[in-house]
């Protein structure tokens, strides 16, 4: 009996060991694959992108990330097909703000507010402009942030003994000093032929510093407010001084870049990537941002590309885990340094305090001097109607064909009609 009991114990131990081995192996093989549709592999560099995924999978052996990398022009079509149920299923995807309204209307974008509420520590690590809001709900998170500010050619300013302006009044004074009528020289050009430029770089920048918003909390038009009128009036007054390159109404992004890169004009209002673009024309050009400005507020206008989770994803928990990783302190700081794009976390913005990049090192002051008045480019319907309407009204005001209030009211009426269609 003793032998039998002993033998049974041995069998029992072996059986338990085998069961643990079997189920452990089964669990180890239960790897969840999440699909990430985006266009960033080449933009960030294949090596950087590969390491980003490999590091996550090393720390999360139960999750495999399958990257579906397509060109940016293909993204909107891919997402629309997926939202309509006729394309591939994705768990996460890159998004622009202009795509959000259509995707929400089709029920494709997960509301991230409940996820953020359950994860308050993670939420607190994001900047105030990170959430991509549409009709009061967070539908995506800005992955990197793009501020717009005054940049100048360092060598030309040193040659002329000029200091970068510290506010809007000094900005005008500097442009006046750079104007040389006898030589046909101008301090600045304006890309008034490009709707997105005049909305984000010019009007949007001043709108934020007047304390205005594009849309109110209910998603209705708000840019024709007194703050918006003041913003457009400021640019009207500036244009009337005759300080910018003639023919600005027909100027596009390519012309503007050539003016700056060639030294024909030494200043520009643009995002931090402008230096990289200018160096493609002149590798020796040196651009820097001026210190942060203030008007009635110290807010800044920001744009971004972001990430969303598909509402029909079967792996939302794992998708959220990957999202948390993308916005972790280590990843965001490292990627900011590697790709020269400001990741949308507090840690990434703070890391620029010690940057030696003459553009990037100024960005923390843009973000932090008056965060309550920072304005994020809103989620708008993806069509040309809004852009064309605003560009027409803005340019008619500058040309003196309409007063700023009438011009903005005209554009606002068209915007509201289009916005109501997607609500």
C-alpha positions in Angstrom: 0.0 0.0 0.0 2.8 2.3 0.8 4.5 1.5 -2.5 1.2 2.1 -4.3 0.6 5.5 -2.6 4.2 6.5 -3.3 3.9 5.5 -6.9 0.6 7.3 -7.3 2.1 10.4 -5.8 4.9 10.3 -8.4 2.3 9.9 -11.2 0.3 12.7 -9.8 3.3 15.0 -9.7 4.2 14.1 -13.2 0.6 14.7 -14.4 0.5 18.1 -12.7 3.8 19.0 -14.3 2.7 17.9 -17.7 -0.5 19.9 -17.3 1.3 23.1 -16.3 3.8 22.5 -19.2 1.0 22.0 -21.7 -1.2 25.0 -20.6 1.9 27.2 -20.1 3.0 26.4 -23.6 -0.5 27.1 -24.9 -0.6 30.4 -23.1 2.9 31.3 -24.3 1.7 30.7 -27.8 -1.4 32.9 -27.4 0.1 36.0 -29.0 -2.3 38.7 -30.0 -1.5 40.5 -33.3 -2.6 44.1 -33.6 -2.6 45.9 -37.0 -1.4 49.5 -37.2 -2.2 51.4 -40.4 0.1 54.4 -40.9 2.5 56.3 -43.1 5.5 57.0 -40.9 8.1 54.3 -41.6 10.0 56.3 -44.1 9.3 59.7 -42.4 10.8 58.5 -39.2 13.4 56.2 -40.8 13.0 52.4 -41.2 15.7 51.7 -38.6 14.0 54.0 -36.0 10.6 52.5 -36.7 11.9 48.9 -36.6 13.5 49.5 -33.2 10.3 51.1 -31.9 8.3 48.0 -32.6 11.0 45.6 -31.5 11.4 47.2 -28.1 7.7 47.1 -27.5 7.4 43.4 -28.5 10.3 42.5 -26.3 8.6 44.0 -23.3 5.2 42.6 -24.4 5.8 39.1 -25.7 2.1 38.4 -25.9 1.5 41.2 -28.4 2.8 41.4 -32.0 2.5 44.6 -33.9 1.9 44.3 -37.7 2.6 47.6 -39.4 0.7 48.3 -42.6 2.7 51.2 -44.0 1.2 53.1 -46.9 1.9 56.5 -48.5 0.1 59.4 -47.0 -2.1 60.0 -50.1 -3.5 56.4 -49.7 -4.4 56.8 -46.0 -7.8 58.5 -46.3 -9.0 55.9 -48.9 -7.8 53.0 -46.8 -9.6 54.3 -43.7 -12.8 55.0 -45.6 -12.8 51.5 -47.0 -12.3 50.0 -43.5 -15.0 52.3 -42.0 -17.4 51.1 -44.7 -16.6 47.5 -43.9 -15.2 46.8 -47.4 -11.5 47.0 -46.4 -9.0 45.4 -44.1 -9.6 45.5 -40.3 -7.2 47.6 -38.3 -6.7 48.1 -34.6 -4.8 51.4 -34.6 -4.3 53.9 -37.3 -2.7 57.2 -38.1 -5.1 60.1 -38.6 -5.2 63.7 -39.6 -7.8 66.0 -38.0 -9.6 66.4 -41.3 -10.4 62.7 -41.4 -12.0 62.4 -38.0 -15.5 63.8 -38.7 -16.2 61.4 -41.5 -14.8 58.4 -39.6 -16.8 59.2 -36.5 -20.0 59.6 -38.6 -19.4 56.0 -39.8 -18.9 54.8 -36.3 -15.2 53.9 -36.9 -13.3 55.8 -34.2 -13.3 54.7 -30.6 -14.1 57.3 -28.0 -10.9 57.4 -25.9 -12.3 59.4 -23.0 -13.3 56.2 -21.0 -9.8 54.8 -21.5 -8.1 58.0 -20.4 -10.4 58.2 -17.3 -9.3 54.7 -16.3 -5.7 55.6 -16.8 -5.3 59.0 -15.0 -1.5 58.8 -14.7 -1.1 58.2 -18.4 -3.6 61.0 -19.2 -1.7 63.4 -16.9 1.5 62.8 -18.9 -0.1 64.2 -22.1 -0.1 67.8 -23.0 -3.3 69.8 -23.0 -3.3 69.9 -26.8 -2.8 66.2 -27.2 -6.4 65.0 -27.3 -8.0 65.3 -30.7 -11.5 66.4 -29.8 -14.6 66.1 -32.0 -18.0 67.2 -30.7 -16.7 67.1 -27.2 -15.2 63.6 -27.3 -11.6 62.5 -27.6 -11.4 60.5 -30.9 -7.6 60.4 -31.2 -4.4 61.6 -29.7 -1.9 63.9 -31.4 1.3 61.9 -31.8 3.5 64.9 -32.4 2.8 68.6 -32.2 3.6 71.4 -34.7 3.6 75.0 -33.4 3.8 78.0 -35.8 6.1 80.9 -35.0 8.4 83.5 -36.5 11.7 82.1 -37.7 14.6 84.1 -39.1 17.9 83.8 -41.0 20.5 84.0 -38.3 23.4 85.1 -40.6 21.3 87.9 -42.3 20.2 89.2 -38.9 23.8 89.2 -37.6 25.0 90.9 -40.7 22.4 93.7 -40.3 22.8 93.9 -36.5 19.2 92.9 -35.9 17.8 91.1 -32.9 14.9 88.7 -33.2 11.6 90.3 -32.3 10.1 89.5 -28.9 6.5 90.6 -29.6 4.2 91.6 -32.5 5.2 95.3 -32.3 8.9 94.4 -32.6 8.0 92.0 -35.4 6.6 94.9 -37.5 9.6 97.1 -36.6 12.1 94.4 -37.8 10.2 93.8 -41.1 10.3 97.6 -41.6 14.1 97.6 -41.1 14.5 94.8 -43.6 12.5 96.6 -46.3 14.9 98.2 -48.8 12.9 100.0 -51.4 16.0 101.0 -53.5 17.1 97.3 -53.7 13.6 95.9 -54.0 14.2 93.9 -50.8 11.5 92.7 -48.4 11.6 91.2 -44.9 8.9 88.7 -45.5 6.6 87.0 -47.9 3.0 85.7 -47.3 1.7 82.6 -48.9 -1.8 84.0 -49.4 -2.4 81.6 -52.2 -2.3 78.6 -49.8 -5.4 78.4 -47.6 -3.9 76.1 -45.0 -0.9 78.4 -44.6 -3.0 81.5 -44.0 -5.3 79.7 -41.6 -2.6 78.0 -39.5 0.4 80.3 -39.8 -1.2 83.7 -40.0 -4.8 83.9 -38.8 -4.6 80.9 -36.4 -1.5 82.2 -34.7 -2.9 85.7 -34.1 -6.4 84.2 -33.2 -4.8 82.2 -30.4 -3.0 85.3 -29.1 -6.2 87.3 -29.2 -7.9 84.6 -27.0 -10.1 83.2 -29.7 -11.0 79.7 -31.0 -11.9 78.2 -34.4 -14.9 76.3 -32.9 -16.8 76.4 -29.6 -17.2 73.4 -27.3 -20.3 72.3 -29.2 -18.4 72.2 -32.5 -20.0 75.4 -33.9 -18.1 78.2 -35.7 -16.4 80.7 -33.4 -13.7 82.3 -35.5 -15.9 85.3 -36.4 -15.9 86.4 -32.8 -14.5 89.8 -31.7 -11.2 88.0 -31.2 -11.3 86.6 -34.7 -12.1 90.0 -36.1 -9.2 91.6 -34.2 -6.9 88.9 -35.6 -7.9 89.6 -39.2 -7.8 93.3 -38.7 -4.2 93.0 -37.4 -3.1 91.2 -40.6 -5.1 93.7 -42.7 -3.1 96.6 -41.1 0.2 94.8 -41.5 -0.5 94.0 -45.2 -1.4 97.7 -45.8 2.1 98.8 -44.7 3.5 97.3 -48.0 6.2 95.4 -46.2 5.8 92.0 -47.8 6.8 90.7 -51.3 4.3 92.0 -53.9 2.1 89.3 -55.5 1.5 87.5 -52.2 -2.1 86.6 -53.3 -0.6 84.2 -55.8 2.2 82.9 -53.7 2.3 79.2 -52.8 4.4 77.1 -50.5 7.1 76.3 -53.1 7.7 80.0 -53.8 7.8 80.9 -50.2 10.4 78.2 -49.5 12.5 79.4 -52.4 12.4 83.0 -51.1 13.6 81.9 -47.7 16.2 79.4 -48.8 17.8 81.8 -51.2 18.0 84.6 -48.7 15.7 86.8 -50.7 13.5 87.1 -47.6 15.1 86.4 -44.2 12.0 85.7 -42.1 9.0 83.4 -42.1 6.2 82.2 -39.9 6.1 78.4 -40.1 6.6 75.1 -38.2 9.9 73.8 -36.9 10.4 71.6 -40.0 11.0 74.7 -42.2 14.7 74.6 -41.4 15.1 71.0 -42.6 13.2 71.9 -45.8 15.3 75.1 -46.4 18.5 73.0 -46.0 17.5 70.9 -48.9 18.1 74.1 -51.0 21.0 75.5 -49.0 22.7 73.1 -46.6 24.5 76.0 -44.9 21.4 78.1 -44.1 20.8 78.8 -40.4 17.3 79.4 -39.1 16.2 80.0 -35.6 12.9 80.8 -33.8 12.4 84.1 -32.0 11.5 84.0 -28.3 7.8 83.3 -27.5 5.4 86.2 -28.2 2.4 87.5 -26.4 -0.6 89.7 -27.5 -3.7 89.6 -25.3 -2.7 86.0 -24.5 0.4 83.9 -24.8 -1.4 81.1 -26.5 -0.1 79.4 -29.7 -1.7 77.7 -32.7 -0.8 74.0 -33.1 -1.5 71.3 -35.6 -0.8 67.6 -35.4 -1.0 64.2 -36.8 -2.4 61.6 -34.4 -3.4 58.0 -33.6 -6.8 56.5 -33.2 -8.2 53.1 -32.2 -10.8 51.4 -34.4 -14.2 51.1 -32.7 -14.5 47.6 -34.3 -11.1 46.4 -33.2 -11.2 43.0 -31.5 -8.1 43.8 -29.6 -8.8 47.2 -28.0 -7.0 46.3 -24.7 -3.8 45.4 -26.6 -4.1 48.5 -28.9 -4.4 50.7 -25.8 -1.3 49.1 -24.3 0.7 49.9 -27.5 -0.7 53.5 -27.4 0.5 53.9 -23.8 3.9 52.7 -25.0 4.1 55.2 -27.8 3.4 58.0 -25.4 5.7 56.8 -22.6 8.4 59.2 -21.4 11.3 57.2 -22.8 9.8 56.7 -26.2 8.5 60.2 -26.6 11.8 61.8 -25.6 13.8 59.5 -27.7 11.7 59.9 -30.8 11.6 63.7 -30.4 15.4 63.7 -30.5 15.6 61.2 -33.4 13.1 62.6 -35.8 13.0 66.3 -34.8 9.2 66.2 -34.2 7.8 67.1 -30.8 6.0 64.1 -29.4 2.8 65.2 -27.7 3.8 64.4 -24.1 4.9 66.7 -21.2 8.2 64.8 -21.0 9.0 65.3 -24.7 8.3 69.1 -24.5 10.3 69.4 -21.3 13.3 67.6 -23.0 13.7 70.5 -25.4 14.7 72.8 -22.6 18.3 71.4 -23.0 18.1 71.1 -26.8 20.8 72.9 -28.8 18.5 73.1 -31.9 17.7 76.8 -32.4 14.2 75.9 -33.5 13.2 73.1 -31.1 14.6 74.7 -28.0 12.0 77.5 -28.1 9.0 75.2 -28.3 8.6 74.6 -24.5 7.9 78.3 -24.0 5.3 78.2 -26.8 3.6 75.3 -25.1 3.9 76.4 -21.5 3.6 80.2 -21.3 -0.2 80.2 -21.6 -1.5 76.6 -22.1 -5.1 77.6 -21.5 -5.1 79.7 -24.6 -3.3 77.3 -26.9 -5.4 76.4 -29.9 -5.3 73.1 -31.7 -6.3 73.0 -35.3 -9.8 71.4 -35.1 -11.2 68.2 -36.6 -12.9 69.5 -39.7 -14.7 67.8 -42.6 -12.2 66.8 -45.3 -13.3 68.9 -48.2 -12.0 72.0 -50.0 -15.2 74.0 -49.3 -14.0 75.2 -45.9 -10.5 76.1 -47.0 -11.7 77.9 -50.1 -14.3 79.9 -48.2 -11.9 81.0 -45.6 -9.1 81.9 -48.0 -11.5 83.9 -50.2 -12.8 85.9 -47.2 -9.4 86.5 -45.7 -7.9 87.7 -49.0 -11.0 89.9 -49.7 -10.5 91.6 -46.3 -6.8 92.1 -47.0 -7.6 93.6 -50.4 -10.1 96.0 -48.9 -13.1 94.5 -50.7 -14.8 93.6 -47.4 -14.3 94.6 -43.8 -13.0 91.9 -41.5 -16.2 91.3 -39.7 -18.3 90.9 -42.9 -15.6 88.7 -44.4 -15.4 86.3 -41.4 -19.2 86.2 -41.1 -19.4 85.1 -44.8 -16.9 82.3 -44.3 -18.5 81.3 -41.0 -21.9 80.8 -42.6 -20.4 78.4 -45.2 -18.4 76.6 -42.5 -21.5 76.2 -40.2 -23.5 74.7 -43.1 -20.8 72.1 -43.8 -20.2 71.3 -40.1 -24.0 70.7 -39.6 -23.8 68.1 -42.3 -21.5 65.9 -40.3 -23.1 66.2 -36.9 
